[in-house]
Amino acid sequence: MKYTNPNIKSSYQKNNLGEVLYNYVLQVKPKKIIEFGTLYGYSAICMAMALDELDNNGKIVCYDLWDKYPYTHSVIQETKQNLENYNVSKYIELKELDFKDWITEDFDLLHMDISNDGNTIVELGIKCFNHLKQKKHIVFEGGSLERDNIEWMKKYNKQPINSVKSIIDYNVIEEKFPSISKLTNI
């Protein structure tokens, strides 16, 4: 299935960052993808389009808190409908779980999009330390200076992601807002 920018509410949609994830999946050819922060399914759908094109029996496990998250959230049924609308539901399993409660499992690619801040990225690096040593792919929303200065980060006095770069090394792989970065070292 060729890539098309899904018409689904997401901070990634405006600047077509789904194509970045799509191309990344085509490049690294993961069998198992884990995503935290699925919302309406935009990024999962983009990655599933790539899995379809690869035809490698890949799977995405999407974790979210759905309507239990106190801020912007989706209802799981709406996300399921979006997956069906884009004909990718066979690649995606939706589960309810908080990242803080996650017991690390094996994966080839992890995509983290849960209102990321510096503390979240440090916790991600610590939880996935062994995966980084095994050269697994870990990407996350944010990492650019522009993203660190958005309204909710300031309003809630969140630690900027750039402030933890000396602890958790990463490269910004797409600068377009809200940016996508890849963990490289801990």
C-alpha positions as CSV (number, residue, x, y, z in Angstrom):
1,M,0.0,0.0,0.0
2,K,1.6,3.3,-1.0
3,Y,1.7,6.1,1.4
4,T,-1.0,8.8,1.6
5,N,-1.1,11.4,4.4
6,P,-4.0,10.3,6.6
7,N,-6.7,12.8,7.2
8,I,-6.7,12.2,11.0
9,K,-6.2,14.7,13.8
10,S,-2.5,14.6,14.9
11,S,0.3,17.0,15.6
12,Y,2.2,15.1,12.8
13,Q,-0.5,15.5,10.2
14,K,0.0,19.2,9.2
15,N,3.6,18.7,8.2
16,N,3.1,15.2,6.9
17,L,5.5,13.6,9.5
18,G,3.7,10.3,8.9
19,E,5.8,10.0,5.7
20,V,8.9,10.2,7.9
21,L,7.7,7.3,9.9
22,Y,6.6,5.4,6.8
23,N,10.0,5.8,5.2
24,Y,11.8,4.9,8.4
25,V,9.8,1.6,8.7
26,L,10.6,0.8,5.0
27,Q,14.3,1.5,5.8
28,V,14.7,-0.6,9.0
29,K,12.1,-3.3,8.1
30,P,10.9,-4.0,11.7
31,K,8.9,-7.1,12.5
32,K,7.6,-5.7,15.8
33,I,6.8,-2.1,16.4
34,I,5.7,-0.7,19.8
35,E,4.0,2.7,20.0
36,F,3.1,4.6,23.1
37,G,0.6,7.4,22.6
38,T,-1.6,6.3,19.7
39,L,-4.4,9.0,20.0
40,Y,-6.5,8.7,16.8
41,G,-4.1,6.3,15.1
42,Y,-2.3,8.7,12.6
43,S,1.3,7.5,13.2
44,A,0.3,3.8,13.6
45,I,-1.6,4.0,10.3
46,C,1.5,5.5,8.5
47,M,3.8,2.8,9.9
48,A,1.2,0.1,9.0
49,M,1.1,1.3,5.4
50,A,4.9,0.6,5.3
51,L,4.4,-2.8,6.9
52,D,1.9,-3.6,4.2
53,E,4.3,-2.6,1.5
54,L,7.1,-4.7,3.1
55,D,4.8,-7.7,3.4
56,N,7.1,-9.0,6.2
57,N,4.3,-10.1,8.7
58,G,5.1,-7.1,10.8
59,K,2.9,-6.1,13.7
60,I,2.4,-2.9,15.7
61,V,1.3,-3.0,19.4
62,C,-0.2,0.4,20.3
63,Y,-0.4,1.4,23.9
64,D,-2.5,4.4,25.1
65,L,-4.6,5.4,28.0
66,W,-7.4,6.4,25.7
67,D,-10.2,8.2,27.6
68,K,-8.4,7.8,30.9
69,Y,-5.7,10.3,29.9
70,P,-6.8,13.7,31.4
71,Y,-5.6,15.8,28.5
72,T,-6.1,15.5,24.8
73,H,-7.2,11.9,24.2
74,S,-9.1,9.6,21.9
75,V,-11.8,6.9,22.5
76,I,-10.5,3.5,21.5
77,Q,-13.5,2.9,19.3
78,E,-12.8,6.0,17.2
79,T,-9.2,4.9,16.8
80,K,-10.3,1.4,15.7
81,Q,-12.6,2.9,13.2
82,N,-9.7,5.0,11.7
83,L,-7.6,1.8,11.4
84,E,-10.5,0.1,9.5
85,N,-11.0,3.1,7.3
86,Y,-7.4,2.9,6.2
87,N,-7.5,-0.9,5.9
88,V,-4.6,-1.5,8.3
89,S,-6.3,-3.0,11.3
90,K,-4.8,-6.4,10.6
91,Y,-1.3,-5.0,11.4
92,I,-2.3,-3.2,14.7
93,E,-3.2,-4.3,18.2
94,L,-4.6,-1.7,20.5
95,K,-4.0,-2.0,24.3
96,E,-4.5,0.1,27.3
97,L,-1.3,0.7,29.3
98,D,0.5,3.6,30.9
99,F,4.2,3.8,29.9
100,K,5.2,4.0,33.5
101,D,3.7,0.5,34.0
102,W,5.3,-1.0,30.9
103,I,7.5,-4.0,31.5
104,T,10.0,-3.8,28.7
105,E,9.3,-6.3,25.9
106,D,11.2,-7.1,22.8
107,F,10.7,-4.9,19.7
108,D,12.6,-3.8,16.6
109,L,11.2,-0.2,16.6
110,L,9.6,1.8,19.3
111,H,7.7,5.1,18.7
112,M,7.1,7.3,21.7
113,D,4.5,10.0,21.6
114,I,3.0,10.6,25.1
115,S,3.3,14.3,25.8
116,N,7.1,13.9,25.8
117,D,9.3,16.0,28.0
118,G,12.9,15.7,29.2
119,N,11.8,13.4,32.1
120,T,9.9,11.1,29.7
121,I,12.9,10.7,27.4
122,V,15.3,9.9,30.3
123,E,12.8,7.3,31.6
124,L,12.6,5.9,28.0
125,G,16.3,5.7,27.7
126,I,16.6,3.9,31.1
127,K,13.8,1.4,30.4
128,C,15.2,0.7,26.9
129,F,18.9,0.7,27.8
130,N,19.5,-2.9,26.7
131,H,17.5,-2.3,23.5
132,L,19.8,0.6,22.6
133,K,22.8,-1.7,23.2
134,Q,21.3,-4.2,20.8
135,K,20.9,-1.4,18.2
136,K,17.1,-1.4,18.3
137,H,15.4,1.7,16.9
138,I,13.8,4.1,19.3
139,V,12.2,7.3,17.9
140,F,10.1,9.9,19.7
141,E,8.0,13.0,19.1
142,G,10.0,16.1,19.9
143,G,13.7,16.9,20.4
144,S,13.8,20.2,18.5
145,L,14.1,23.6,20.2
146,E,10.8,24.7,18.7
147,R,9.0,21.7,20.2
148,D,10.5,22.4,23.7
149,N,9.0,25.9,23.6
150,I,5.3,25.0,22.9
151,E,2.6,26.4,25.2
152,W,1.9,23.4,27.3
153,M,5.5,22.7,28.1
154,K,5.8,26.2,29.5
155,K,2.4,26.2,31.2
156,Y,3.1,23.0,33.1
157,N,6.8,23.8,33.7
158,K,7.9,20.7,31.9
159,Q,11.6,19.9,31.5
160,P,12.8,20.6,28.0
161,I,14.0,17.6,26.0
162,N,17.1,19.4,24.9
163,S,18.1,19.8,28.6
164,V,18.7,16.1,28.9
165,K,20.7,15.6,25.8
166,S,23.9,15.2,27.8
167,I,22.3,12.2,29.6
168,I,20.3,10.7,26.7
169,D,21.8,11.3,23.4
170,Y,19.6,11.7,20.3
171,N,19.5,13.0,16.8
172,V,16.6,15.0,15.4
173,I,15.7,13.1,12.2
174,E,13.0,15.6,11.2
175,E,12.9,19.2,12.2
176,K,9.5,20.0,11.0
177,F,7.1,20.7,13.9
178,P,6.7,18.9,16.2
179,S,9.9,17.1,15.1
180,I,10.9,13.4,15.4
181,S,14.1,12.3,17.0
182,K,16.0,9.0,17.4
183,L,17.7,7.9,20.6
184,T,21.4,7.1,19.9
185,N,23.0,6.4,23.2
186,I,22.6,6.5,27.0
